[in-house]
Amino acid sequence: MKFLKTTTFILLSLLFSTTYAQEKVNHSAWDQILILNVQDDGMVDYEGVTRDVAVFYDYFRSLCKISPKENWSKEDKLAYWLNVYNAAAMKMIIDDYPVASINEVENPWKRKVFKSEGVRYSLDEIEHDILRKFGDPRIHFLLNCGSMSSPRLWNRAYTAMNINDALEERTREFINDPQRNQITSSTVKISQVFEWYKDDFESNNIDVIDFINQYATVKINKISKDSYITYDWSLNKKDIKTPISSNQH
């Protein structure tokens, strides 16, 4: 009887583990797409993605088939939605390619580009209604909408295993990137991300300056209205240099 109970417990544990694993999205295809087509500086070979577009679409469909479950860890959920956002932004660009900016795509922020379990989401909804509710302002530095002023698209997929390190590393990289923020002893020019999402960075009894100083190699003590760098919406395609400026979406 003891043997039967032990065997039954093991079988049920294996069944639960298998079911739990099957409910997870495999991000390895996205990982390979990014490794092959995204440079270390975040510039994207969109032509390369279009050459293997079937692989990209298969991965995107896999995201649509599985949505986060209650038993997923916070890390699994966060990695899932970050990958969804970045893949959805890339899908809109690829669908209409060639374009010079995501803003050339029809209604890019409000279009219901992603569907999961019968619910359709736009990029705005994924960012504002889901990701920002995680309460971690560092997510803003892992999101990429295909623009030159966006945080660099990382050439790896986010997973539960790497997400915590990625949040720290991508935040530090963005703040100290002279193409996104120009922080010296005499100059403070910072990304409009800090202007648009000011409230997110001022949680936990700190302000934007405090947040930046946690990661900046050069500390700042003042931000003015003139401190923000106009956002460049040009496509983050290799060798694209012409700026396309616009307001926040």
C-alpha positions as CSV (number, residue, x, y, z in Angstrom):
1,M,0.0,0.0,0.0
2,K,2.8,2.4,0.9
3,F,4.5,1.6,-2.4
4,L,1.3,2.3,-4.3
5,K,0.8,5.7,-2.5
6,T,4.4,6.6,-3.3
7,T,4.1,5.6,-6.9
8,T,0.8,7.5,-7.3
9,F,2.3,10.6,-5.8
10,I,5.3,10.4,-8.1
11,L,3.0,10.0,-11.2
12,L,0.8,12.9,-10.1
13,S,3.9,15.1,-9.6
14,L,5.2,14.2,-13.0
15,L,1.8,14.9,-14.6
16,F,1.6,18.3,-12.9
17,S,5.1,19.1,-13.9
18,T,4.5,18.1,-17.5
19,T,1.2,20.1,-17.6
20,Y,2.9,23.1,-16.1
21,A,5.7,22.9,-18.6
22,Q,3.3,22.6,-21.5
23,E,1.5,25.8,-20.4
24,K,4.7,27.8,-20.7
25,V,5.8,29.5,-23.9
26,N,9.0,28.4,-25.5
27,H,10.9,31.6,-26.3
28,S,13.9,29.8,-28.0
29,A,12.7,30.7,-31.5
30,W,12.5,34.4,-30.6
31,D,15.9,34.1,-29.0
32,Q,17.4,32.8,-32.3
33,I,15.6,35.5,-34.3
34,L,17.1,38.1,-32.1
35,I,20.6,36.6,-32.0
36,L,20.7,36.4,-35.8
37,N,19.2,39.8,-36.7
38,V,19.9,42.2,-33.8
39,Q,23.3,43.7,-33.4
40,D,24.9,44.4,-30.0
41,D,24.0,48.1,-30.5
42,G,20.4,47.2,-30.9
43,M,20.2,47.9,-34.7
44,V,18.0,45.4,-36.5
45,D,18.4,43.6,-39.8
46,Y,14.7,43.7,-40.8
47,E,15.5,42.2,-44.2
48,G,17.0,39.2,-42.3
49,V,13.8,38.8,-40.3
50,T,11.7,39.0,-43.5
51,R,13.8,36.3,-45.1
52,D,12.8,33.9,-42.3
53,V,9.5,35.4,-41.6
54,A,7.7,32.1,-41.3
55,V,9.8,31.3,-38.2
56,F,8.9,34.7,-36.7
57,Y,5.2,34.3,-37.4
58,D,5.2,30.8,-35.9
59,Y,6.7,32.2,-32.7
60,F,4.1,35.0,-32.6
61,R,1.3,32.5,-33.0
62,S,2.8,30.5,-30.1
63,L,2.5,33.6,-27.9
64,C,-1.2,33.9,-28.9
65,K,-1.9,30.3,-27.9
66,I,-0.8,30.5,-24.3
67,S,-1.5,33.3,-21.9
68,P,0.0,33.7,-18.4
69,K,-1.6,31.4,-15.7
70,E,-2.1,32.0,-12.0
71,N,0.6,29.5,-11.2
72,W,3.2,31.3,-13.3
73,S,5.9,33.1,-11.4
74,K,6.1,36.9,-11.6
75,E,9.3,36.5,-13.6
76,D,7.6,34.2,-16.1
77,K,4.7,36.6,-16.5
78,L,6.9,39.7,-16.9
79,A,9.2,37.9,-19.5
80,Y,6.1,36.8,-21.4
81,W,4.6,40.3,-21.7
82,L,7.9,42.0,-22.5
83,N,8.5,39.5,-25.4
84,V,4.9,40.0,-26.5
85,Y,5.3,43.7,-26.7
86,N,8.6,43.6,-28.6
87,A,7.5,40.9,-31.0
88,A,4.2,42.7,-31.6
89,A,6.0,45.9,-32.4
90,M,8.3,44.1,-34.8
91,K,5.3,42.3,-36.4
92,M,3.7,45.6,-37.3
93,I,6.9,46.8,-38.9
94,I,7.5,43.5,-40.7
95,D,3.9,43.4,-42.0
96,D,4.2,46.8,-43.6
97,Y,7.9,46.7,-44.4
98,P,9.7,48.7,-45.8
99,V,8.8,51.7,-43.5
100,A,11.0,54.5,-42.2
101,S,9.3,54.6,-38.8
102,I,6.7,52.6,-36.8
103,N,4.6,55.8,-37.0
104,E,4.1,55.0,-40.8
105,V,2.2,51.9,-39.8
106,E,-1.5,52.6,-39.6
107,N,-2.6,53.4,-36.0
108,P,0.4,51.5,-34.4
109,W,-0.4,52.2,-30.8
110,K,-4.1,51.5,-30.7
111,R,-4.3,48.7,-33.3
112,K,-5.3,45.3,-31.7
113,V,-2.2,43.6,-32.8
114,F,-2.1,40.7,-30.3
115,K,-4.8,38.2,-29.3
116,S,-4.7,35.8,-26.4
117,E,-7.6,33.6,-25.2
118,G,-10.1,35.7,-27.1
119,V,-8.8,39.0,-25.8
120,R,-7.2,41.5,-28.2
121,Y,-4.5,43.9,-27.1
122,S,-2.8,47.0,-28.6
123,L,0.7,48.0,-27.8
124,D,-0.6,50.8,-25.6
125,E,-2.8,48.3,-23.6
126,I,0.2,45.8,-23.2
127,E,2.4,48.6,-21.9
128,H,0.0,50.7,-19.8
129,D,-2.6,48.2,-18.7
130,I,-0.4,45.2,-18.1
131,L,3.4,45.9,-17.9
132,R,3.2,49.2,-15.9
133,K,1.1,47.4,-13.3
134,F,4.0,45.3,-12.4
135,G,5.2,48.4,-10.5
136,D,8.7,48.2,-11.8
137,P,9.8,51.3,-13.7
138,R,12.8,49.4,-15.2
139,I,10.4,47.7,-17.6
140,H,10.6,50.9,-19.7
141,F,14.2,50.1,-20.6
142,L,13.3,46.6,-21.9
143,L,10.6,47.7,-24.3
144,N,11.4,48.5,-27.9
145,C,9.0,49.9,-30.5
146,G,11.5,49.9,-33.3
147,S,12.6,53.5,-32.9
148,M,16.1,54.9,-32.7
149,S,15.4,56.6,-29.3
150,S,13.9,53.5,-27.8
151,P,16.0,51.5,-25.4
152,R,18.1,49.1,-27.5
153,L,16.5,45.9,-28.5
154,W,18.3,43.2,-26.7
155,N,19.5,40.4,-28.9
156,R,18.1,37.7,-26.5
157,A,14.6,36.7,-25.5
158,Y,13.5,37.5,-22.0
159,T,13.0,34.4,-19.7
160,A,12.2,33.8,-16.1
161,M,15.9,32.9,-15.6
162,N,17.4,36.1,-17.0
163,I,14.7,38.8,-16.4
164,N,16.0,40.1,-13.1
165,D,19.5,40.5,-14.3
166,A,18.2,42.0,-17.6
167,L,16.2,44.6,-15.7
168,E,19.3,45.9,-14.0
169,E,21.6,45.6,-16.9
170,R,19.3,47.2,-19.5
171,T,18.5,50.0,-17.1
172,R,22.2,50.8,-16.4
173,E,23.0,50.5,-20.1
174,F,20.2,52.9,-21.2
175,I,21.0,55.6,-18.6
176,N,24.7,55.6,-19.5
177,D,24.2,55.3,-23.3
178,P,25.3,58.7,-24.7
179,Q,22.9,58.2,-27.7
180,R,20.0,58.1,-25.3
181,N,21.2,60.3,-22.4
182,Q,24.0,62.9,-22.4
183,I,25.1,63.2,-18.8
184,T,28.3,65.0,-18.0
185,S,29.6,67.3,-15.3
186,S,28.4,70.2,-17.3
187,T,25.5,68.8,-19.4
188,V,22.2,67.0,-18.5
189,K,20.2,65.9,-21.5
190,I,18.0,62.9,-20.9
191,S,15.5,60.8,-22.7
192,Q,11.9,61.8,-22.9
193,V,11.1,58.4,-21.4
194,F,11.8,60.1,-18.0
195,E,9.4,62.9,-18.9
196,W,6.6,60.7,-20.2
197,Y,6.7,58.2,-17.3
198,K,7.8,60.5,-14.6
199,D,5.2,59.1,-12.1
200,D,6.6,55.6,-12.5
201,F,10.1,56.7,-11.6
202,E,8.9,58.7,-8.6
203,S,7.5,55.8,-6.6
204,N,9.0,54.4,-3.4
205,N,9.8,57.9,-2.1
206,I,12.4,58.8,-4.8
207,D,12.3,61.2,-7.7
208,V,13.6,60.9,-11.3
209,I,17.0,62.4,-10.3
210,D,17.3,59.8,-7.5
211,F,16.4,57.0,-9.9
212,I,18.9,58.1,-12.5
213,N,21.6,58.5,-10.0
214,Q,21.2,54.9,-8.9
215,Y,22.7,53.9,-12.3
216,A,24.5,56.8,-13.8
217,T,28.2,56.9,-13.7
218,V,28.0,60.7,-13.5
219,K,25.5,62.0,-10.9
220,I,23.0,64.8,-11.6
221,N,21.2,67.2,-9.3
222,K,18.9,69.2,-11.6
223,I,16.5,68.5,-14.4
224,S,14.8,71.4,-16.4
225,K,12.2,71.5,-19.2
226,D,15.2,71.9,-21.6
227,S,16.8,68.8,-20.3
228,Y,14.9,66.4,-22.5
229,I,16.2,65.1,-25.9
230,T,13.6,65.1,-28.6
231,Y,12.5,61.5,-29.3
232,D,13.7,60.1,-32.6
233,W,11.1,57.8,-34.1
234,S,13.3,56.7,-37.1
235,L,13.4,53.0,-37.6
236,N,16.2,51.2,-35.7
237,K,17.4,49.7,-39.0
238,K,21.1,49.3,-39.6
239,D,22.6,52.6,-41.0
240,I,19.4,54.6,-40.7
241,K,20.4,58.1,-39.5
242,T,17.7,60.6,-40.5
243,P,15.7,61.6,-37.4
244,I,11.9,61.6,-37.4
245,S,10.7,63.5,-34.3
246,S,7.3,63.3,-32.8
247,N,5.4,63.6,-29.5
248,Q,4.7,60.7,-27.1
249,H,2.3,58.1,-28.4
